[in-house]
Amino acid sequence: MTRTVDVTRPLRWADVPGSADGRLLASVVRPAGGTPWVARDLDSLAPGDQAVLVGGPEAVAAGVAALGTQAPTHLLDRRDVVDYRRVLLTNPDLAGRTVAELGLGDRYGAKATRVRRGDQDLLAHDDLLLQLDDRVRVVMPRERTTEVTGFLGDTEAKVSEVSAVSMGLGLAAGFLIGIPKLTIGSTVLSLGTAAGPLVMAMVLGRLRRTGPLVWVLPTRANLTLRQIGLLIFLACVGLTSGYAFRREAFSLFGLKLLTVLLVSAVLSYALMVLVARLLGQSRARTMGLLAGYVGNPAITAYANSRVSDSRVNTGYATLFALAILVKIICIQLIVGL
């Protein structure tokens, strides 16, 4: 949310609710009777000033109440001195950097205020890590617009590109760490070709970049590959299990197995949901945690079709990798016993 406030009470910016913990930003300030400027190093506000506040609805409302009243006109509607726009981040040199590391203020006298990632709007605090395909909302002196746009990239053709070098190196490293085996009695434990790339992807995803190599996929490419992978996965499961399902599903063994699965699923899933709610997790995140616990991306896709909330994917990613690793180890222990 963005609102312009008419300042009626003198106040240091650090004392405005939400400014200290990064929930509220000021993007543009116009001193009383003066010219608007980008609020890079804002110290204080005085009666008669106008300021543009950026943040969540509650943070903006608290900021307006602390400073004065909402202005009848929006300060950003005047774009002759200070301009603003969303710029597509496609410069690979900037992927994996924080907002502060962009150095927009020192380079161009500009300031990033928000980041649009997929369907999610994020406040551009200094520690926010950026990735390719982010849309960065920047306020800047009007004459520096072209320079800022060129610096961030803003090239639509690059948003679907996947680095073959990064992907190839990541997969190779994942396969290599899956080779070593640990023998405990009659049980042989190893990550294998499934868990090896998963563990390496988790490590590289945490690093985000190593020198010139960017490990994080652009959002659009990520979503496309995820959808293609899901379709192939479901098709392969159907082709592989079709005959066995037809043979066993309606037999006595199949009915017994179905009963056991239903009882265990209801009990374990209900316990999972109960624990998530007791821990104060939202409904969307609980859906993602349940999908990650089951370990089936089809459930995540269904949850995303019902709720447009990034917390579904966050909850899924939080539990999925751990659940997969535990299951792989358990399978190897069962085989070795």
Sequence and secondary structure as in RCSB ss.txt:
>XXXX:A:sequence
MTRTVDVTRPLRWADVPGSADGRLLASVVRPAGGTPWVARDLDSLAPGDQAVLVGGPEAVAAGVAALGTQAPTHL
LDRRDVVDYRRVLLTNPDLAGRTVAELGLGDRYGAKATRVRRGDQDLLAHDDLLLQLDDRVRVVMPRERTTEVTG
FLGDTEAKVSEVSAVSMGLGLAAGFLIGIPKLTIGSTVLSLGTAAGPLVMAMVLGRLRRTGPLVWVLPTRANLTL
RQIGLLIFLACVGLTSGYAFRREAFSLFGLKLLTVLLVSAVLSYALMVLVARLLGQSRARTMGLLAGYVGNPAIT
AYANSRVSDSRVNTGYATLFALAILVKIICIQLIVGL
>XXXX:A:secstr
 EEEEEE S EEGGGSTTTTTTSEEEEEEE TTS  EE SS  EE TT EEEEEE HHHHHHHHHHHEEE SS G
GG  SSEEEEEEEB  GGGTT BHHHH HHHHHS EEEEEEETTEEEE  TT B  TT EEEEEEEGGGHHHHHH
HHB  GGGTT   HHHHHHHHHHHHHHTS  EEETTEEE  HHHHHHHHHHHHHHHH EETTEE S  HHHHHHH
HHHHHHHHHHHHHHHHHHHHHHHTTSHHHHHHHHHHHHHHHHHHHHHHHHHHHTT  HHHHHHHHHHHHT HHHH
HHHHHH   HHHHHHHHHHHHHHHHHHHHHHHHHHH 
